[in-house]
Amino acid sequence: MARYTQADCRLCRRIGDKLMLKGERCFTAKCAVERRNVPPGHNATSKRRPKKSDRGIQLHEKQRARYSYGMMERQFIKFFAEAERLPGVTGDNLMILLERRLDNVVYRLGFGDSRDQARQLVRHGHFKVNDRRADIPSYLIKVGDIIIWRPSSTKTEYYKTLAQEIGARTVPCWLALDKEKMIGKVLSLPAPADIEVKFDAKVIVEYYSR
């Protein structure tokens, strides 16, 4: 499967905003947007960005969403097609589907500092969903699903450090986290109002509806 292999910070510079792809680093002076907020390959002496057409604005929002969730174009198109198929507002359906991804849920539970790190944890098989090993980041969680760490993963230094820091982390209202046992549960599907995103889903619908 194709995957993005360049620096994540280049994506933030391309979008011109922080996509929170590097976790805590995004809050420090090392953040690429803070240090050099110009697109990759752009003249470093000028921060002026060319004016975008309506089509360019739509593409920009689509790319912002895709980069934020760490998805390739073909996979993102599949999620959009599923959002169109479901009843209701397509833009809202798309946001809910993206939030239901297992790697995103692991990130929202605070088990990873970024979606990228959460995706790696999932791929390495550190979690079980309903007592079954789950190592597919795009797996869609359902109401009532329980996310736990595999017994062997609880012996790692990463887990031990996280267990000490998890108390300071918060989770969205549609999830529950037992911070002592490090167990997450899906209480409900996220409502559009509960989802914190930095893109306009309506504009993405307009992009694919051309």
C-alpha positions as CSV (number, residue, x, y, z in Angstrom):
1,M,0.0,0.0,0.0
2,A,1.2,3.5,-0.9
3,R,2.0,5.7,2.0
4,Y,3.4,9.2,2.7
5,T,7.1,8.9,3.6
6,Q,8.2,12.6,3.7
7,A,8.3,14.9,6.8
8,D,5.0,15.5,8.4
9,C,5.9,19.1,8.9
10,R,5.9,19.7,5.2
11,L,2.2,19.0,5.1
12,C,1.5,21.6,7.7
13,R,3.6,24.1,5.7
14,R,1.8,23.2,2.6
15,I,-1.6,23.8,4.2
16,G,-0.3,26.9,6.1
17,D,-1.6,25.8,9.5
18,K,-0.9,23.5,12.3
19,L,-2.4,20.0,11.7
20,M,-1.1,18.7,15.0
21,L,0.7,15.8,13.2
22,K,3.7,15.8,15.7
23,G,1.9,15.8,19.0
24,E,3.6,17.9,21.7
25,R,6.2,19.2,19.2
26,C,3.5,21.3,17.6
27,F,3.2,23.4,20.8
28,T,6.9,24.2,20.9
29,A,9.2,26.6,19.0
30,K,10.4,23.6,16.9
31,C,7.1,23.6,15.1
32,A,7.7,24.1,11.4
33,V,4.8,26.5,11.0
34,E,6.3,28.7,13.7
35,R,9.8,28.6,12.2
36,R,9.1,28.8,8.5
37,N,5.4,29.2,7.6
38,V,5.9,29.1,3.8
39,P,4.9,26.2,1.4
40,P,7.7,23.7,0.6
41,G,9.7,25.0,-2.3
42,H,8.3,28.5,-1.9
43,N,10.6,31.5,-1.9
44,A,11.6,31.7,1.8
45,T,11.9,35.5,1.5
46,S,8.1,35.9,0.9
47,K,5.3,34.6,2.9
48,R,2.7,35.8,0.4
49,R,0.5,32.9,-0.8
50,P,-1.2,33.1,-4.3
51,K,-4.9,33.8,-4.2
52,K,-6.9,30.6,-4.6
53,S,-9.9,30.1,-6.9
54,D,-13.0,28.5,-5.5
55,R,-11.8,25.1,-6.8
56,G,-8.5,25.7,-5.1
57,I,-10.2,26.5,-1.8
58,Q,-12.2,23.2,-2.1
59,L,-9.0,21.3,-2.8
60,H,-7.3,23.0,0.1
61,E,-10.0,21.8,2.6
62,K,-10.0,18.3,1.2
63,Q,-6.2,18.1,1.6
64,R,-6.4,19.5,5.1
65,A,-8.8,16.8,6.2
66,R,-6.8,14.0,4.4
67,Y,-3.5,15.1,5.9
68,S,-5.0,15.5,9.4
69,Y,-6.2,11.9,9.4
70,G,-3.1,10.5,7.6
71,M,-5.0,9.0,4.6
72,M,-4.0,8.5,1.0
73,E,-6.3,9.8,-1.7
74,R,-7.9,6.5,-2.7
75,Q,-8.7,5.6,0.8
76,F,-10.2,9.1,1.5
77,I,-12.4,8.7,-1.6
78,K,-13.7,5.4,-0.3
79,F,-14.7,7.1,3.0
80,F,-16.4,9.9,1.1
81,A,-18.3,7.4,-1.1
82,E,-19.5,5.6,2.1
83,A,-20.6,9.0,3.6
84,E,-22.7,9.6,0.5
85,R,-24.3,6.2,0.7
86,L,-25.4,6.7,4.3
87,P,-28.6,8.6,5.1
88,G,-28.2,12.1,6.4
89,V,-25.9,15.0,5.6
90,T,-22.9,13.8,3.6
91,G,-20.4,16.2,5.3
92,D,-21.5,15.2,8.8
93,N,-21.4,11.5,7.8
94,L,-17.8,12.0,6.6
95,M,-16.6,13.6,9.8
96,I,-18.2,10.8,11.9
97,L,-16.7,8.0,9.7
98,L,-13.2,9.6,10.0
99,E,-13.6,9.9,13.8
100,R,-14.6,6.2,14.0
101,R,-11.3,5.0,12.6
102,L,-9.5,2.9,15.2
103,D,-6.3,4.9,15.0
104,N,-8.2,8.1,15.6
105,V,-10.0,6.6,18.6
106,V,-6.7,5.5,20.1
107,Y,-5.5,9.1,19.6
108,R,-8.7,10.6,21.1
109,L,-8.3,8.3,24.2
110,G,-4.8,9.8,24.7
111,F,-2.9,6.6,24.0
112,G,-0.9,8.4,21.3
113,D,0.4,12.0,21.2
114,S,-0.7,12.2,17.5
115,R,-2.7,10.2,15.0
116,D,0.5,9.2,13.3
117,Q,1.8,7.7,16.6
118,A,-1.6,6.1,17.3
119,R,-1.6,4.5,13.8
120,Q,1.8,3.0,14.5
121,L,0.7,1.6,17.8
122,V,-2.4,0.0,16.1
123,R,-0.3,-1.4,13.2
124,H,2.1,-3.0,15.7
125,G,-0.8,-4.9,17.3
126,H,-0.8,-3.3,20.7
127,F,-4.6,-3.2,21.1
128,K,-7.6,-5.5,21.3
129,V,-11.1,-4.4,20.4
130,N,-13.7,-6.5,22.2
131,D,-10.9,-8.9,23.3
132,R,-9.8,-9.5,19.6
133,R,-6.5,-8.3,18.3
134,A,-7.0,-5.2,16.0
135,D,-4.1,-4.0,13.9
136,I,-6.0,-2.3,11.1
137,P,-6.0,1.5,11.6
138,S,-9.0,2.1,9.4
139,Y,-11.2,-0.3,11.3
140,L,-14.5,1.4,12.2
141,I,-15.4,1.2,15.9
142,K,-19.0,0.8,17.0
143,V,-21.0,1.8,20.0
144,G,-20.1,-0.4,23.0
145,D,-16.7,-1.4,21.6
146,I,-14.0,-1.8,24.3
147,I,-10.4,-0.9,23.5
148,I,-7.7,-2.5,25.7
149,W,-4.0,-3.0,25.6
150,R,-2.6,-6.4,24.8
151,P,-1.0,-8.0,28.0
152,S,2.4,-8.1,26.3
153,S,2.2,-4.4,25.5
154,T,1.6,-3.4,29.1
155,K,5.2,-4.4,29.8
156,T,6.7,-1.9,27.5
157,E,8.4,1.3,28.7
158,Y,6.0,3.3,26.5
159,Y,3.0,1.9,28.3
160,K,4.5,2.4,31.8
161,T,5.3,6.1,31.0
162,L,1.9,6.6,29.5
163,A,0.2,5.1,32.5
164,Q,1.8,7.8,34.7
165,E,0.8,10.7,32.3
166,I,-2.7,9.6,31.3
167,G,-4.3,11.3,34.3
168,A,-3.7,14.7,32.8
169,R,-5.4,13.8,29.5
170,T,-9.0,14.4,28.5
171,V,-11.2,12.4,26.2
172,P,-14.3,13.5,24.1
173,C,-17.7,13.0,25.6
174,W,-18.5,10.0,23.2
175,L,-15.7,8.0,24.7
176,A,-14.9,6.8,28.2
177,L,-11.5,6.0,29.7
178,D,-10.7,4.1,32.8
179,K,-7.3,5.7,33.6
180,E,-6.3,3.2,36.2
181,K,-6.9,0.1,34.0
182,M,-6.1,2.0,30.7
183,I,-9.3,0.7,29.1
184,G,-11.4,2.8,26.6
185,K,-15.0,2.4,25.7
186,V,-17.2,3.8,22.9
187,L,-20.2,5.3,24.6
188,S,-21.9,6.6,21.4
189,L,-21.0,7.6,17.9
190,P,-19.7,11.2,17.8
191,A,-22.1,13.9,16.9
192,P,-20.8,16.6,14.5
193,A,-20.9,19.1,17.3
194,D,-18.6,16.9,19.4
195,I,-15.9,16.7,16.7
196,E,-13.1,19.2,16.8
197,V,-11.8,19.6,13.2
198,K,-10.0,22.3,11.4
199,F,-11.7,21.8,8.0
200,D,-15.0,22.5,6.4
201,A,-16.8,19.3,5.5
202,K,-19.3,21.1,3.4
203,V,-16.6,22.5,1.1
204,I,-15.2,18.9,0.8
205,V,-18.6,17.7,-0.4
206,E,-18.6,20.5,-3.0
207,Y,-15.2,19.4,-4.2
208,Y,-16.3,15.9,-4.9
209,S,-19.6,16.9,-6.2
210,R,-18.2,18.8,-9.2
